[in-house]
Amino acid sequence: MSQLSAYRLLSFDVYGTLVDWEEGICAALQVTLDRYSVQFKRDHLLKLFEDLEHEHEAKAPGMLYSELLAAVHPALIEKLGLPSPTAGENKRFGEAVAHWPVFPDTLDALKRLSKHYKLVVVSNVDRESFAKTNAGSLQGFPFDLVLTAQDIGSYKPDLRNFQYLLKAVKEKLEVESDQVLHTAQSQFHDHQPAQKMGIKSVWIARSGAVIGNVDEAVYDWRFDTLGEMADAVDAENADSSVG
């Protein structure tokens, strides 16, 4: 299918695509950096986080994401050469997901896209963490289906997450796999496995994004923001209605 408007369902990565998790991660780390009056480059912090997060996800695919973040935190602080954080500080870092901000274009774009597609979350977080985000910065946006790593038992880029997605949308929303368009920022977590599964994808190439990049990007459509994608979908539908 050569047009965005030919699909029936958008499956979304949330953190990195809808929510500015890199800003949220850096803000949560800044509390510790300020305490010791030290600074590190943003890209350095995010690369350390990315490597440790991937290591923990591969080692403990059944761990709740909030607990996984709490385990990543002391390892990251240690790599920065700072004193070990307390258990309470680790727990606060694990729960910081609730405070990560959305990108400025997210809510308006979701509202516009919901006029044309069913919208489904397929996220690496746990149910409680996503619920807090949805009640907070996502302002209670009504997704048609929410699938988390907690539901699936593994973390993206594991292909099981995408197999679960396709099975769930067929059973619960009566949408076939060739009618699904995966929408995400991370090449590593989302686009590479989606391509392996034969799922078409839209790359939301967020400016300055560090986590999830690869040497050779794969995608079927590319936009700098979700707002630009919504503009393109609106334009396609306007053209078809005129035609």
C-alpha positions as CSV (number, residue, x, y, z in Angstrom):
1,M,0.0,0.0,0.0
2,S,1.5,3.3,-1.1
3,Q,-0.6,5.6,1.0
4,L,-0.6,6.2,4.7
5,S,-4.4,6.4,4.6
6,A,-4.7,2.9,3.3
7,Y,-4.0,1.4,6.7
8,R,-6.5,0.9,9.5
9,L,-4.4,0.9,12.7
10,L,-1.4,2.7,14.1
11,S,0.6,0.8,16.7
12,F,2.7,3.2,18.7
13,D,5.9,3.1,20.6
14,V,5.3,5.6,23.4
15,Y,8.5,6.6,25.1
16,G,10.7,8.3,22.6
17,T,7.9,8.8,20.1
18,L,5.0,10.3,22.0
19,V,6.8,11.0,25.3
20,D,10.2,12.8,25.5
21,W,11.8,10.1,27.6
22,E,15.3,11.4,27.0
23,E,14.4,14.7,28.5
24,G,12.7,12.9,31.4
25,I,15.7,10.6,32.0
26,C,18.1,13.5,32.1
27,A,15.9,15.5,34.4
28,A,15.7,12.6,36.8
29,L,19.5,12.2,36.8
30,Q,20.0,15.9,37.3
31,V,18.9,15.6,40.9
32,T,22.0,13.5,41.6
33,L,24.3,15.6,39.4
34,D,23.3,18.8,41.2
35,R,23.9,17.2,44.6
36,Y,27.6,16.6,43.7
37,S,27.9,19.7,41.5
38,V,29.0,17.8,38.4
39,Q,27.8,17.9,34.8
40,F,28.1,15.4,32.0
41,K,27.2,15.7,28.3
42,R,23.6,14.7,27.6
43,D,24.6,12.2,24.9
44,H,27.0,10.5,27.3
45,L,24.4,10.1,29.9
46,L,21.9,8.8,27.5
47,K,24.3,6.3,25.9
48,L,25.2,4.9,29.3
49,F,21.5,4.6,30.1
50,E,20.8,2.9,26.8
51,D,23.5,0.3,27.2
52,L,22.5,-0.5,30.8
53,E,18.8,-0.6,30.0
54,H,19.3,-3.0,27.1
55,E,21.6,-5.2,29.3
56,H,18.9,-5.4,32.0
57,E,16.1,-6.0,29.6
58,A,18.0,-8.9,28.0
59,K,18.9,-10.4,31.4
60,A,15.5,-10.0,33.0
61,P,12.7,-9.9,30.4
62,G,10.0,-10.5,33.0
63,M,11.0,-7.6,35.3
64,L,8.6,-4.7,35.6
65,Y,10.0,-1.7,33.9
66,S,9.8,0.5,37.0
67,E,11.9,-2.1,38.9
68,L,14.2,-2.3,35.9
69,L,14.8,1.4,35.9
70,A,15.4,1.3,39.7
71,A,18.1,-1.4,39.0
72,V,19.7,0.6,36.1
73,H,20.0,3.7,38.3
74,P,22.8,2.6,40.7
75,A,24.7,1.0,37.8
76,L,24.6,4.3,35.9
77,I,25.6,6.4,38.9
78,E,28.5,4.0,39.5
79,K,29.7,4.4,35.9
80,L,29.7,8.2,36.4
81,G,32.1,7.7,39.4
82,L,29.6,9.1,42.0
83,P,28.7,7.6,45.4
84,S,26.1,4.9,45.4
85,P,22.5,6.1,45.6
86,T,20.1,5.1,48.3
87,A,17.3,2.6,47.8
88,G,14.9,5.4,47.9
89,E,16.7,7.3,45.2
90,N,16.7,4.3,43.0
91,K,13.0,3.8,43.6
92,R,12.3,7.5,42.7
93,F,14.2,7.0,39.4
94,G,12.2,3.9,38.6
95,E,8.9,5.8,39.2
96,A,10.0,8.9,37.2
97,V,8.2,7.6,34.1
98,A,5.1,9.3,35.5
99,H,6.7,12.7,35.1
100,W,8.3,12.3,31.7
101,P,6.8,15.0,29.4
102,V,5.1,14.5,26.0
103,F,6.4,16.2,22.9
104,P,4.6,19.5,22.0
105,D,3.0,18.0,18.9
106,T,1.8,14.7,20.5
107,L,-1.7,15.3,21.8
108,D,-2.9,17.3,18.8
109,A,-1.5,14.7,16.4
110,L,-3.1,11.8,18.3
111,K,-6.5,13.5,18.2
112,R,-6.2,14.0,14.4
113,L,-4.9,10.5,13.7
114,S,-7.6,9.0,15.8
115,K,-10.1,10.2,13.2
116,H,-8.6,7.9,10.6
117,Y,-7.1,4.9,12.5
118,K,-7.5,2.7,15.6
119,L,-4.5,3.6,17.9
120,V,-2.7,0.9,19.9
121,V,0.1,1.2,22.4
122,V,2.9,-1.4,22.3
123,S,5.3,-0.2,25.0
124,N,8.3,-1.6,26.9
125,V,6.9,-0.2,30.2
126,D,4.6,-1.9,32.7
127,R,0.9,-1.3,33.0
128,E,1.1,1.0,36.1
129,S,3.8,3.2,34.6
130,F,1.9,3.6,31.4
131,A,-1.3,4.3,33.3
132,K,0.5,7.1,35.2
133,T,1.8,8.6,31.9
134,N,-1.6,8.4,30.3
135,A,-3.3,10.0,33.3
136,G,-0.6,12.7,33.4
137,S,1.2,14.1,30.4
138,L,-1.0,12.2,27.8
139,Q,-4.1,13.8,29.5
140,G,-6.1,10.6,29.5
141,F,-6.0,10.0,25.7
142,P,-8.2,7.1,24.9
143,F,-6.2,4.5,23.0
144,D,-8.1,1.5,21.5
145,L,-5.7,-1.0,23.0
146,V,-2.7,-0.9,25.4
147,L,-0.1,-3.6,25.3
148,T,2.9,-3.5,27.6
149,A,6.0,-5.6,28.2
150,Q,4.4,-6.7,31.4
151,D,1.5,-8.2,29.3
152,I,3.8,-9.8,26.8
153,G,6.7,-11.0,29.1
154,S,9.5,-9.7,26.9
155,Y,10.9,-6.3,25.8
156,K,11.2,-4.9,22.3
157,P,13.1,-5.6,20.1
158,D,12.1,-9.2,20.9
159,L,10.0,-10.3,18.0
160,R,7.5,-11.8,20.5
161,N,6.3,-8.3,21.2
162,F,5.3,-7.8,17.6
163,Q,3.8,-11.3,17.3
164,Y,1.7,-10.5,20.3
165,L,0.7,-7.2,18.8
166,L,-0.5,-8.7,15.5
167,K,-2.4,-11.5,17.3
168,A,-4.0,-9.0,19.8
169,V,-5.2,-6.5,17.1
170,K,-6.7,-9.4,15.0
171,E,-8.5,-10.9,18.0
172,K,-9.7,-7.7,19.7
173,L,-10.0,-5.2,17.0
174,E,-10.4,-7.4,13.9
175,V,-7.5,-5.8,12.1
176,E,-5.3,-7.9,9.8
177,S,-1.5,-7.6,10.0
178,D,-1.2,-5.9,6.6
179,Q,-3.5,-3.1,7.9
180,V,-1.1,-2.3,10.7
181,L,1.4,0.6,10.5
182,H,4.0,0.7,13.3
183,T,4.9,4.3,14.4
184,A,8.0,4.9,16.3
185,Q,11.3,6.7,16.9
186,S,13.7,3.9,17.8
187,Q,15.2,2.0,15.0
188,F,16.7,-0.6,17.3
189,H,13.6,-1.3,19.4
190,D,10.9,-0.8,16.8
191,H,11.7,-0.5,13.1
192,Q,14.2,-3.3,12.8
193,P,12.0,-5.9,14.4
194,A,8.9,-4.6,12.7
195,Q,10.6,-5.0,9.3
196,K,11.6,-8.6,10.2
197,M,7.9,-9.2,11.0
198,G,6.8,-7.7,7.7
199,I,5.1,-4.8,9.4
200,K,5.2,-1.5,7.6
201,S,6.5,1.4,9.7
202,V,6.6,5.2,10.0
203,W,9.8,6.6,11.5
204,I,9.2,9.6,13.7
205,A,12.8,10.9,13.6
206,R,12.8,13.1,16.6
207,S,15.4,15.8,16.5
208,G,18.4,15.2,18.7
209,A,17.3,11.7,19.7
210,V,20.2,9.5,21.0
211,I,18.6,6.2,22.1
212,G,17.7,3.6,19.6
213,N,19.8,4.8,16.6
214,V,21.5,2.4,14.2
215,D,23.9,2.8,11.3
216,E,21.3,2.1,8.6
217,A,17.7,3.2,9.2
218,V,14.8,1.1,7.9
219,Y,11.3,2.5,7.4
220,D,8.5,3.0,4.9
221,W,7.7,6.6,5.7
222,R,9.8,9.2,7.6
223,F,8.7,12.4,9.4
224,D,10.5,14.7,11.9
225,T,7.4,14.9,14.2
226,L,4.1,13.1,14.7
227,G,2.5,16.4,13.8
228,E,4.0,16.2,10.4
229,M,2.7,12.7,10.0
230,A,-0.8,13.9,10.9
231,D,-0.5,16.7,8.4
232,A,0.3,14.1,5.7
233,V,-2.6,11.9,6.6
234,D,-5.0,14.8,6.7
235,A,-3.7,15.9,3.2
236,E,-4.2,12.4,1.8
237,N,-7.7,12.2,3.1
238,A,-8.6,15.6,1.9
239,D,-7.3,14.7,-1.6
240,S,-9.3,11.5,-1.6
241,S,-12.5,13.3,-0.6
242,V,-12.1,15.8,-3.3
243,G,-11.4,13.1,-5.9
